[in-house]
Amino acid sequence: MSFGLINWLTRCFYLLSLFIVYLIKVPILYFYILFFFISVEVLVLQKGKSETSVFKFSQLIFTFFVSYVLFVRASFWGFSEQTNYNLNTIEHVLFAMVICLLIFYYFSFFFKIKILNSILWSALLFNFIGLINEFFQNYFQGKHLFILEEFSIKDLKANVLGTIIFMVIIKFLTVRMSVLNSVEK
């Protein structure tokens, strides 16, 4: 499949997702979709770096994640409270992995830093944003700003788990690519 076709299909997916959000009436998801669309498009503009099979596979990961969020947030499946809790936890783990990957690409595409540093900065930045987000949610829900409830703590733990999984996968892939590159030489 050509890179241009993948870009076109990804754009169509995001447009379709906006329509689905309209149908399921969960307006906060407009932000998610527009965030991913704009973030990926900025990376796609980096022609020399975004035209790799690894990045194109990552585009599919981003669209899979948005699909999962639409599935979970549609709320017309009639899942039990425990199932919804578990799906939300999985969403946070995936969210951590996907946002860390997105941040990793931004560091890799726009800054001249080593891969290990990109991985570490991605993990630190994401978890800092995640913590600030929990305080931000407390503020908008009229709760005590710096007191985290059980659900928020669960979300932060899921974020850390997703970050660890991201770090292990990226480190494994970079080591594997290094070995393959050295074998080819």
N, C-alpha and C positions, 0 to 999 in steps of 0.2 A: 504494500500500500504506500502510495507516495506521501511525502510530507505535506504537500499542498492539500491533498484530500483529507488527511487527518486534521489539519487546521480548519478546513471548511466544515467537516463533520462535527468538530468540537464546537464551532460557532453556532451551528444549527442546534446542537444539543442545548446550549445555554439559552437560545431563544425559545426552544420548546419548554425548557424548565421554567422560564418566566411565565409562560402560559399556564403551566401546571400549577404554579404558585397562585396565580389568579383563580384557578378553579378550586383549589383546596382552601383558599382564603387564610393563608398564613403569611401576612405581609412582611414579617421580619426576614423571611427567606429571600426576598428581593435583594436584600443587602448581601447575603451569602453568595448568591449567584452572580451579582454584579461584581463583587469583590474577586471571585475566582476568575470571571471572564476578563476583567481588566488586568489582574495580576498576571495571568497566563499570556494575554496579548502583549503586554510589555516585554515579557521574556521572548515571545515568538519574534518580536522585532529585532532581536539580537541574532541575526541570520546565521553567522558562523557557528554560534554556540547552541542554538535551538534546533538546528537541523541534524540532530543525531537520533539514532534509534532509541537511545536511553531516555532522552528528553521526550520524544514522542510517546514512549510507553508511560512516562510520567503524566503526560496530558491525559491519557486514558485513566490513570489512577485518580486524577483530579475530577474527571467526569464521573467515575464510579462513586467517589465520595459524595458528590452533589446528588447523585441518584439515590444513594443510601439515605442521605438527610431528607430528601423528598419523601422517600418511602416511610421513614420513621415518623416524620412530622405530619404526614397526611392525616393521621389519627382516625381514619375510618375503617381500620382493620379489626377493631374490637379486641385488641390484646389485653391480657390481664395487667394489673398494676405492676406485678413483678416482672413480666415480660417487657413492659415499657421502660421500667427501671434498667433492666439489662441492656435493652436496645440503646438507651441513652448513654449508658456506660461505654458500650462499644463505639458509639458515635464520638465520644470524647477521646477514646484511644485512637481512633482513625483520624479525628481532627488534629490531634497532636502530631501524628505521623505526617499527615498531608501538609499542615502549615510549616512544620520543621523542614519538609522537603522543599516547599516553596521558598522559604527563607534561605535555605541552603543554595538554591539556584540563584537567588538574588546576590548572595555573597560571592558565589562562584562566577557569575556573569559580569558583575560590576566592580569587584574588588580583586586585587592581586594578593590573595592570601592562600595559604596552604589548605588542602582539603580537610585535614584534621581540625584546623582552626575554624573553617567554615562549619563543620559539624558541631563543634563546641559552641560557637557563637549562635548558631541556629537554635540549639537546645536551650541555651541561657535566655536568649531573647524571647523565644516562644513562652517559656515558663514564667518569665517576668510579665509578659503581656497577659497570660492566663490568670496570674494572681491579681493584677490590676483589674482585669475583667470581672472577677468575682466581687471585688470591692465596688466596682461600677454598678454591677447588678444589685448589690445591697442598697446602694444609694437610690436607685430608681424604684426599688421595691419598698422604700421607706424603712429599711432595717438599719441596725447599727452598722456603721460603715466598716469597721475593722474586725467585726466578730463573724467568723465563718461558721455556718451551720453544717450539719452532717452532710447534706446534699452537696454543698460547695466543696467540702473536704473530699468527698467521693470524686467529684469532678477533677479536683487538683491531683488526686492520686492517679486517676485515669490519664490525665495529661502527662504525668511523670512516666507512667508505664509506656504510653505511646511514644514519648521522647526516647526512652531507652531502646525500644524496638527499632525506632528510626535510626538511632546511632549504630546499633548492631548491624542492621541491614546495609546502611551506607558504608560502614567500615568494611564489612564483608565484600561488598561489591567493588569498592576501590582496591582492596587487596587482590581480589580476583582479577580485576582489569590490569593491575600492575604485573601480575604473574603472566597473564596472557600476552601483554605487550612485550615482556622480556623474552618470552618463548618465541614470539614472531620475529624478533631481531636476530 
